[in-house]
């Protein structure tokens, strides 16, 4: 098998991006466990993009099963997508979070825009997005996102962001401005937002809801018991209430949320999260395998099998979700455009519409 370094075009790549990808895109043969372990540990400390995470003890790294492995990003479509992102000075969560599906998605010119910079005010233990004091908002970003969406010819776009606890409204107005600019530049594109929780930003979510995205997504990420270790800056029931508020303000808006598995949660806890989401009116559930960015991040408890994901999918549909995506490589924006069409069709069918 080719190594990642052999298949990945390194020209012009950001320095931080390759280490993240080589951690997740495991297409190499088995490594000698004795080979340069100290150097690998030092590299992981450097890749953990938060000072406190760099001090964390190394957590064990489990070998990925065959169903997790994907090919490194190469190809004309990938390079064209990347060029458009750079030309418009845009950040993508595909790169910042080291998404394992970037090769497939970018080859098809699908990208998830990450607005409000590349620096987050939170330090979740599962995430490798940079943490620190963010830069001021870029006033040109809404127009640049709209231009990129139009240039890529997207039928559906996902717009997400870092957490911006430093802003009075958590960045809600900037989300609304991006939605407005994207509608102006590409009126035929459906828009999905994946928002932060707007914790302690009273009614800020209303600004985003009133901007009328087609899908409002906010991820619960994990089960309540694991919040203090996995998502310490957030509150489970606040996030759940946010999703409920969307439905209360605009019952016609699709809502979506997702969790990672493989962090130590039980089957019963996952089922309870499903029930909580349905009580909040969530339409679309995503479930994917947690993949550890570095040894300094939360450890993988286990790799959930494809059969278990299929069982979760059946349970979720039985609980009333209109749409469920549950596979090891499922991520919030993976196949989001196709899934949106299926979601809309499922609602029409439930309402008895042709």
C-alpha positions as CSV (number, residue, x, y, z in Angstrom):
1,X,0.0,0.0,0.0
2,X,1.2,3.5,-0.7
3,X,2.0,5.7,2.3
4,X,0.1,8.9,3.0
5,X,3.3,10.9,2.2
6,X,3.5,9.2,-1.2
7,X,-0.1,9.8,-2.1
8,X,-0.6,13.3,-0.6
9,X,0.3,16.3,-2.7
10,X,2.3,18.4,-0.2
11,X,2.9,21.5,-2.4
12,X,1.4,24.6,-0.8
13,X,-0.2,22.7,2.1
14,X,-0.3,24.4,5.5
15,X,2.2,23.1,7.9
16,X,-0.4,22.1,10.5
17,X,-2.6,20.2,8.0
18,X,-0.4,17.2,7.1
19,X,0.2,15.9,10.7
20,X,-3.5,15.9,11.3
21,X,-4.2,14.1,8.1
22,X,-1.5,11.5,8.6
23,X,-3.0,10.7,12.0
24,X,-6.5,10.1,10.5
25,X,-5.8,8.9,6.9
26,X,-4.1,5.7,7.9
27,X,-3.3,4.0,4.6
28,X,0.1,2.8,5.6
29,X,1.3,-0.8,6.5
30,X,1.8,-1.8,10.1
31,X,4.5,0.2,11.8
32,X,7.3,-1.2,13.9
33,X,6.0,-0.1,17.4
34,X,9.6,0.3,18.6
35,X,10.5,2.8,15.9
36,X,11.1,6.3,17.2
37,X,8.3,6.3,19.8
38,X,9.7,9.3,21.5
39,X,9.8,11.4,18.3
40,X,6.2,10.4,17.6
41,X,5.1,11.5,21.0
42,X,6.9,14.8,20.6
43,X,5.2,15.3,17.2
44,X,1.8,14.7,18.8
45,X,2.5,17.3,21.5
46,X,3.3,19.8,18.7
47,X,0.1,18.9,16.8
48,X,-2.1,19.5,19.8
49,X,-3.0,23.1,19.0
50,X,-3.6,24.3,22.6
51,X,-0.9,24.9,25.2
52,X,-2.8,22.8,27.9
53,X,-3.3,19.9,25.6
54,X,0.4,19.8,24.8
55,X,1.0,19.1,28.6
56,X,-1.5,16.2,28.6
57,X,-0.1,12.7,29.2
58,X,-0.1,10.5,26.1
59,X,-3.3,8.5,25.7
60,X,-3.2,5.1,24.0
61,X,-3.5,4.9,20.2
62,X,-5.6,2.0,18.9
63,X,-4.8,0.6,15.5
64,X,-7.6,1.5,13.1
65,X,-9.6,-1.4,11.7
66,X,-10.0,-1.8,7.9
67,X,-13.4,-0.1,7.8
68,X,-11.9,3.2,9.0
69,X,-9.2,3.6,6.4
70,X,-9.5,6.0,3.5
71,X,-7.3,7.2,0.7
72,X,-5.3,10.4,1.0
73,X,-6.7,13.5,-0.8
74,X,-5.5,13.7,-4.4
75,X,-7.0,14.6,-7.8
76,X,-7.9,17.5,-9.9
77,X,-11.2,18.3,-8.2
78,X,-9.5,18.3,-4.8
79,X,-6.8,20.8,-6.0
80,X,-9.4,23.0,-7.7
81,X,-11.5,23.2,-4.5
82,X,-8.5,24.0,-2.4
83,X,-7.5,26.8,-4.8
84,X,-10.9,28.4,-4.6
85,X,-10.7,28.3,-0.8
86,X,-7.3,29.9,-0.8
87,X,-8.2,32.5,-3.4
88,X,-11.0,33.8,-1.2
89,X,-9.0,33.5,2.0
90,X,-11.5,31.0,3.5
91,X,-11.1,28.5,6.3
92,X,-12.7,25.0,6.1
93,X,-13.5,22.7,8.9
94,X,-12.4,19.9,6.5
95,X,-8.8,21.0,6.9
96,X,-8.9,22.4,10.4
97,X,-10.4,19.3,12.0
98,X,-8.6,16.9,9.7
99,X,-11.8,15.3,8.3
100,X,-11.2,11.8,7.0
101,X,-13.6,12.4,4.1
102,X,-11.8,15.5,2.7
103,X,-10.5,13.6,-0.4
104,X,-13.9,12.3,-1.4
105,X,-15.7,15.6,-0.7
106,X,-13.2,18.0,-2.2
107,X,-12.9,15.9,-5.3
108,X,-16.6,16.5,-5.9
109,X,-16.1,20.2,-5.0
110,X,-18.0,19.9,-1.7
111,X,-16.5,21.9,1.2
112,X,-17.7,23.0,4.6
113,X,-16.9,26.7,5.2
114,X,-15.7,27.5,8.7
115,X,-16.4,31.2,9.4
116,X,-15.1,33.6,12.0
117,X,-11.5,32.5,11.9
118,X,-9.5,29.4,12.7
119,X,-9.1,30.0,16.4
120,X,-11.7,28.8,18.9
121,X,-12.4,30.0,22.4
122,X,-13.1,26.5,23.7
123,X,-10.7,23.5,24.1
124,X,-12.8,20.4,23.7
125,X,-10.7,17.3,24.3
126,X,-11.9,15.6,21.0
127,X,-11.1,18.5,18.7
128,X,-7.9,19.8,17.1
129,X,-9.1,23.2,16.0
130,X,-6.7,25.8,17.3
131,X,-7.6,27.4,20.7
132,X,-6.7,30.9,21.8
133,X,-7.8,34.5,21.4
134,X,-9.4,34.9,18.0
135,X,-8.8,37.7,15.5
136,X,-11.5,40.3,14.8
137,X,-14.2,39.3,12.4
138,X,-13.4,39.7,8.7
139,X,-16.0,42.0,7.2
140,X,-15.3,40.6,3.7
141,X,-15.9,37.0,4.7
142,X,-19.7,36.9,4.0
143,X,-19.2,38.1,0.5
144,X,-16.2,35.8,0.0
145,X,-18.2,32.8,1.2
146,X,-21.0,33.7,-1.2
147,X,-18.6,34.0,-4.1
148,X,-17.0,30.7,-3.4
149,X,-20.3,28.9,-3.2
150,X,-21.3,30.3,-6.5
151,X,-17.9,29.5,-8.1
152,X,-18.1,25.9,-6.9
153,X,-21.6,25.6,-8.2
154,X,-22.9,24.1,-4.9
155,X,-26.5,22.9,-4.7
156,X,-26.1,22.7,-0.9
157,X,-23.5,24.3,1.4
158,X,-22.7,23.7,5.1
159,X,-21.5,26.8,7.0
160,X,-20.0,26.2,10.5
161,X,-17.7,28.2,12.8
162,X,-15.4,28.1,15.8
163,X,-16.9,29.1,19.1
164,X,-16.6,32.8,19.7
165,X,-17.3,33.4,23.3
166,X,-15.5,36.7,23.0
167,X,-18.3,38.2,20.9
168,X,-21.4,39.7,22.5
169,X,-23.7,37.6,20.3
170,X,-21.4,34.7,19.9
171,X,-21.1,35.5,16.2
172,X,-24.8,35.1,15.4
173,X,-25.0,38.3,13.3
174,X,-22.0,37.2,11.3
175,X,-23.8,33.9,10.6
176,X,-26.8,35.8,9.4
177,X,-24.6,38.0,7.2
178,X,-23.0,35.0,5.6
179,X,-26.4,33.4,4.9
180,X,-27.7,36.7,3.3
181,X,-24.6,37.1,1.1
182,X,-24.7,33.4,0.0
183,X,-28.4,33.8,-0.9
184,X,-27.5,36.9,-3.0
185,X,-24.6,35.2,-4.8
186,X,-26.1,31.8,-5.2
187,X,-29.9,31.9,-4.8
188,X,-30.4,28.3,-5.8
189,X,-28.2,26.9,-3.1
190,X,-29.7,25.4,0.0
191,X,-27.9,26.5,3.2
192,X,-27.2,24.4,6.3
193,X,-25.6,26.0,9.3
194,X,-23.7,24.1,12.0
195,X,-23.6,26.5,14.9
196,X,-21.9,26.8,18.3
197,X,-24.1,26.7,21.4
198,X,-24.4,30.5,22.0
199,X,-23.9,29.8,25.7
200,X,-24.7,32.8,27.8
201,X,-25.7,34.8,24.7
202,X,-29.3,35.4,25.4
203,X,-31.5,35.0,22.4
204,X,-28.6,35.2,20.0
205,X,-29.8,32.0,18.2
206,X,-32.9,34.0,17.1
207,X,-30.7,36.1,14.8
208,X,-29.5,32.9,13.0
209,X,-33.0,31.4,12.9
210,X,-34.5,34.5,11.4
211,X,-31.9,34.5,8.6
212,X,-33.8,31.4,7.4
213,X,-31.2,28.7,6.8
214,X,-32.7,25.6,5.3
215,X,-31.1,23.4,8.0
216,X,-30.1,24.4,11.6
217,X,-27.5,21.9,12.9
218,X,-26.0,21.9,16.4
219,X,-24.2,18.8,17.6
220,X,-24.6,17.4,21.0
221,X,-21.3,15.5,20.3
222,X,-21.5,12.9,23.2
223,X,-23.7,11.6,26.0
224,X,-24.3,13.8,29.1
225,X,-22.1,11.7,31.4
226,X,-19.0,12.5,29.3
227,X,-19.5,16.2,28.9
228,X,-17.0,17.2,31.7
229,X,-14.2,15.3,30.1
230,X,-15.1,15.6,26.4
231,X,-16.9,19.0,26.0
232,X,-16.1,20.8,29.3
233,X,-17.0,24.3,28.0
234,X,-20.5,23.3,27.0
235,X,-23.7,22.2,28.8
236,X,-25.7,19.2,27.5
237,X,-29.2,20.5,28.3
238,X,-28.4,24.0,27.1
239,X,-27.4,22.5,23.7
240,X,-30.6,20.4,23.7
241,X,-32.7,23.5,24.5
242,X,-31.1,25.4,21.7
243,X,-32.3,22.8,19.2
244,X,-35.8,22.9,20.8
245,X,-35.8,26.7,20.5
246,X,-35.3,26.5,16.8
247,X,-38.4,24.4,16.4
248,X,-40.4,26.7,18.6
249,X,-39.4,29.8,16.6
250,X,-39.7,28.2,13.2
251,X,-41.5,24.8,13.2
252,X,-40.8,24.5,9.4
253,X,-37.0,24.6,9.8
254,X,-35.2,21.3,9.6
255,X,-33.1,20.6,12.7
256,X,-30.1,18.3,12.9
257,X,-27.7,17.1,15.5
258,X,-24.9,14.5,15.8
259,X,-22.9,12.5,18.3
260,X,-19.6,10.6,18.2
261,X,-19.3,7.1,19.5
262,X,-16.3,5.1,20.7
263,X,-15.6,7.5,23.6
264,X,-16.9,5.1,26.3
265,X,-20.6,5.7,26.1
266,X,-23.0,2.8,26.5
267,X,-25.7,1.7,24.1
268,X,-28.4,2.8,26.6
269,X,-26.9,6.2,26.9
270,X,-27.0,6.6,23.1
271,X,-30.6,5.6,23.1
272,X,-31.4,8.2,25.8
273,X,-29.7,10.9,23.7
274,X,-31.9,9.8,20.7
275,X,-35.0,10.2,23.0
276,X,-33.8,13.6,24.2
277,X,-33.3,14.8,20.6
278,X,-36.7,13.6,19.5
279,X,-38.3,15.4,22.5
280,X,-36.6,18.6,21.2
281,X,-38.1,17.9,17.7
282,X,-34.8,17.1,16.0
283,X,-35.4,15.8,12.4
284,X,-32.0,14.5,11.4
285,X,-29.5,12.5,13.5
286,X,-25.8,11.7,12.6
287,X,-23.6,9.2,14.4
288,X,-20.0,8.7,13.6
289,X,-16.9,7.1,15.0
290,X,-14.7,9.3,17.2
291,X,-11.1,9.5,15.7
292,X,-8.3,10.8,17.9
293,X,-6.4,13.7,16.4
294,X,-3.3,13.1,18.5
295,X,-2.3,11.2,21.6
296,X,-2.8,14.4,23.6
297,X,-6.6,14.2,22.9
298,X,-9.3,12.1,24.4
299,X,-8.5,8.4,23.9
300,X,-10.6,6.1,21.7
301,X,-12.4,3.7,24.0
302,X,-13.1,1.3,21.1
303,X,-14.0,1.2,17.4
304,X,-17.7,0.7,17.0
305,X,-18.4,-1.9,14.3
306,X,-20.4,-1.2,11.1
307,X,-23.0,-3.7,12.3
308,X,-23.5,-1.6,15.5
309,X,-23.9,1.5,13.5
310,X,-26.6,-0.2,11.4
311,X,-28.4,-1.1,14.6
312,X,-28.2,2.5,15.8
313,X,-29.7,3.6,12.5
314,X,-32.6,1.2,12.9
315,X,-33.3,2.3,16.4
316,X,-33.2,6.0,15.4
317,X,-35.7,5.5,12.6
318,X,-38.0,3.6,15.0
319,X,-37.9,6.6,17.3
320,X,-39.2,8.9,14.6
321,X,-36.2,10.7,13.1
322,X,-36.9,11.7,9.5
323,X,-33.3,11.1,8.5
324,X,-30.4,9.1,10.0
325,X,-26.8,8.8,8.9
326,X,-24.9,6.3,11.0
327,X,-21.6,4.9,9.8
328,X,-18.0,4.9,11.1
329,X,-17.0,7.8,8.7
330,X,-20.2,9.8,9.1
331,X,-19.6,13.5,9.9
332,X,-22.1,16.3,10.1
333,X,-21.5,17.6,6.6
334,X,-20.7,14.3,4.9
335,X,-23.0,13.9,1.9
336,X,-25.0,16.8,3.4
337,X,-26.5,17.8,0.0
338,X,-27.8,14.4,-0.9
339,X,-29.0,13.9,2.7
340,X,-30.9,17.2,2.5
341,X,-32.9,16.1,-0.5
342,X,-33.7,12.8,1.3
343,X,-34.7,14.7,4.4
344,X,-37.0,17.0,2.4
345,X,-38.5,14.0,0.7
346,X,-39.1,12.2,4.0
347,X,-40.9,15.2,5.4
348,X,-43.1,15.4,2.3
349,X,-43.9,11.7,2.5
350,X,-44.8,12.0,6.2
351,X,-47.2,14.9,5.3
352,X,-48.7,12.9,2.5
353,X,-47.3,15.2,-0.2
354,X,-46.3,14.0,-3.6
